[in-house]
Amino acid sequence: MGLNHKQIGEVAERTGLSLRTIRYYEEVGLITPSARSQGGFRLYTESDIARLMLVKQMKPLGFSLEETRDLLDVVDALDGDAATGDERSELLERLTMFQAAADERCASLRTQLVMAEEFAANLRRETRQRRREVKSTR
């Protein structure tokens, strides 16, 4: 095993993803281990780990598997040397669309968080009031 290759257990620990989730991402084509050990164990590079982190970051924003795969394809194409100037412009436009979608989804989550925090605060007030009522009737 090369020094820069990590086994799935270490990758899971570093990314906070379960072994099952990492295997699932492989099954659906989002990640492919860069190598296998002689014993058949999956081996991952830092680049593979960065890819897993990108997938993990997209999940709370509600991106579908297809959207995630599409973004990874865009990133892969931009990282490669094969794209022509026009193709790179189109890829950058697609990347910009993903960025706009992520910004929108973050704004929506912030709104949901404000509502959730208001609800939690109302429950705290209600609980304090009910406790006072119980104490005063004893």
N, C-alpha and C positions, 0 to 999 in steps of 0.2 A: 504494500500500500504506500503510495507516494505521500510525502510529508504534507502536501497541500490538500490531500483528499480526506474527507471526513465520512465516518459511517453514519447511518441514518439516526442512531441514538443521539449522537452529538449534535447533529443537525436539528433534531427535534428539540433538544435542550436549548440550543441557541436561538431558534426561531419561535419557540413557544407553541409549535404545532405538534399535534400527536403523530405517532408513527402511522396510525391509520389514515390520518388526513394527508400526510406526505405520500403515502402509497396511492391514495385515491387521486391526488393531483397527477401522479404519474400515469395512473390508469386512464384518466380523461385527457391526457396529452398536454398538460400544462408544464410539466417538468420531466426531464429525463436525466437520470443520474449520469454523470460524465464517464463513469467507469464502473466496473465490478471487480471485486477482489477475486483471487483464485478460488475462494470458497463460495463465490456467488453473491457476496454481500454488496449492496448498493454503496457506491462511493460518490461523494459530492464535492465539488470545488466551491470556492468563494463565490464565483459567478452563479452557480446553481443556488447557493444559499441566498444571494441577493434576489434572484428570480422568485424564490419561495416567499421572501419578505414582501416583494411587490404584490404577489397574489394575496398574501395575508392582509396587506393594507387596503386592497380593493374590496375585500369581503364585507366589512362593516358599511361600506357605501352602497351595497346592494347591487354591484355589478354581476351580471350573469356569467356563467362559465364561458359562453360564446363571446361576450364582451371582453372578458379577461383574456381569452385566447387571442382575440383580435388585437388587444393592446400589446400583448407579448410579441405577436407577429410584427407589429409596427416597430417596437423597440429592437427586435432582432434585425429587422431590415435596415434600420438606421445605424445599428452597430456594425453591420456588414459593409463591404466595399462595393457590392454589385450594383446598388441603386444609382441610376443616372440623376442628373440635376433635376429634371422634371419629376421623376419618381420620388426623389428626396423631398421636393416641395409638397407633393401629395401626401407623403408620409408625415411630414411636419404638420400639415393641415389636420390630418386624422389625430395626431397627438394633441393638437390644440383643442380639438373637439372633446377628447377624453378629459383634458384639463378643465374645460368649461363644465362638463358633466360632473366631475369630481367637486368643483367649487359649488355648483348648485346643490349637490347632495350634502355637502358639509353645511351649507346654509340651512337646509331643511332639517338636518340633525340638530343644529343649534336651536332652531325653533322648537323642536320636539323636546330638547333638554330643558328649555325654559319652562315649557308646560309641565314637564315631569317634576321639576324642582318646585314649581308653584303647588302642585298636587301634594308633594311630600311635605311642604311647609304647612299646608292646610291640615293634613293628617296630624302633624305634630301639635298644632294648635288645638285641634279637636281632642286629641289624646290628653293634653294637659288639662283642658276644660273638664273632660269626663273624670279625670283623676281627682280634681278639686271637688267635683260634685259628690264622688264616692266618699272622700274624706269628710265632707261637711254633713253627710247623713249618718256617720258612725257615732 
